[in-house]
C-alpha cells in the first residue's frame, strides 16, 4: 500500500512549488508566491511525517500481551529479584537478566556473552535472560548511538508510552522523571521484577545510552508523574549474579 | 488528537496566518515571508517534536534561506553608501 503521507505531501509540495514559480514569474505577485512556498513547506513537512503503522491501542495491547508472557515465565520460575538490563551489542538490543539464585560467581559481562540463551548458570549463580518489551518495536529506526536524553525521548515519548520524560545522571544513579505515563501493565510479578512499563523502557534506554548494566532501584508516583530511580552497574559486578 | 496531526494542523495554521497578515499589511518583500515561515516551522517543530522518517532536510533548507536573507541584510547595512 502506498504511503498516504508521502504521496499527499509530495503532491502538495510539487503543487506549491509550481504555484510559487508561476506566481513569481508570470504574475509577479509576492503574496501568492509566498503562499506557494508555504504550501511547498507544508507538503514537505507532511511527507516527512511517517504514518502510524498501528493504532496506539493495538500497540498497547501487543506490549501488554508481551508483558503477560514474561509475567507467566517469572511466576513459573518464582523470580523475585530485580532484573538487570544489559545492552547486548552483537544483537543490537537490550536483554534483562533475572537472577534466580545469587552466588556471586559470574560477572555481568559473562552473562551478556550468553545473551542468546534463556538460562544462565555459572557455579551457584542461576538466572534467566528475557527479552523485555523493546523500544525498537515502536520505531522503525533501530536504536543507534545517541545521547541519553534522545534515547529516553525515543523510548518513552515517541513510542507514546508517556507525554514527556527527562533524565538526570548523578554518579552511578540516573533519575528519570516520566510525566503522564499512558501505557502500563497490571501484572504484579512483572512490576516487581522488571519494573513498571515506563521504568522498563527507561532502563533499556539508559543501559543502551551508557553501554552499562542498569537496574531499576525504585519508582515513586507523584500525581501524574512517575519518578524512576536507576542504578548503573559495572560489567565486573558480581553481587547481582 | 494525534501529535503528528496536531503538528501539521498547527503548521498549516501558522503559514496561513503569516501569509494572510503580511499580505494584508501590503508586504512586498519575499524575504520577510520566508523568514517568518522559517520561524513558524521551527516553532511548530520545537513544540510538537514530530517523528520524522529521515533527517530534517527541510529545516536545513529553511535555515539556509534564512541565513542568506540575514547575510544579505547585514551586507546591505555594512556597505550602505
HADDOCK unambig.tbl for C-alpha pairs under 7 A between the chains (distance, minus, plus):
assign (segid A and resid 30 and name CA) (segid B and resid 28 and name CA) 5.79 0.50 0.50
assign (segid A and resid 30 and name CA) (segid B and resid 30 and name CA) 6.10 0.50 0.50
assign (segid A and resid 31 and name CA) (segid B and resid 19 and name CA) 6.57 0.50 0.50
assign (segid A and resid 31 and name CA) (segid B and resid 23 and name CA) 5.62 0.50 0.50
assign (segid A and resid 34 and name CA) (segid B and resid 19 and name CA) 6.64 0.50 0.50
assign (segid A and resid 34 and name CA) (segid B and resid 30 and name CA) 6.79 0.50 0.50
assign (segid A and resid 34 and name CA) (segid B and resid 33 and name CA) 6.20 0.50 0.50
assign (segid A and resid 35 and name CA) (segid B and resid 19 and name CA) 6.22 0.50 0.50
assign (segid A and resid 38 and name CA) (segid B and resid 15 and name CA) 5.95 0.50 0.50
assign (segid A and resid 42 and name CA) (segid B and resid 12 and name CA) 6.48 0.50 0.50
assign (segid A and resid 46 and name CA) (segid B and resid 8 and name CA) 6.70 0.50 0.50
assign (segid A and resid 48 and name CA) (segid B and resid 52 and name CA) 5.48 0.50 0.50
assign (segid A and resid 48 and name CA) (segid B and resid 53 and name CA) 5.66 0.50 0.50
assign (segid A and resid 48 and name CA) (segid B and resid 54 and name CA) 6.91 0.50 0.50
assign (segid A and resid 49 and name CA) (segid B and resid 51 and name CA) 6.19 0.50 0.50
assign (segid A and resid 49 and name CA) (segid B and resid 52 and name CA) 5.01 0.50 0.50
assign (segid A and resid 49 and name CA) (segid B and resid 53 and name CA) 6.05 0.50 0.50
assign (segid A and resid 50 and name CA) (segid B and resid 51 and name CA) 6.93 0.50 0.50
assign (segid A and resid 50 and name CA) (segid B and resid 52 and name CA) 6.18 0.50 0.50
assign (segid A and resid 50 and name CA) (segid B and resid 53 and name CA) 5.35 0.50 0.50
assign (segid A and resid 158 and name CA) (segid B and resid 51 and name CA) 6.95 0.50 0.50
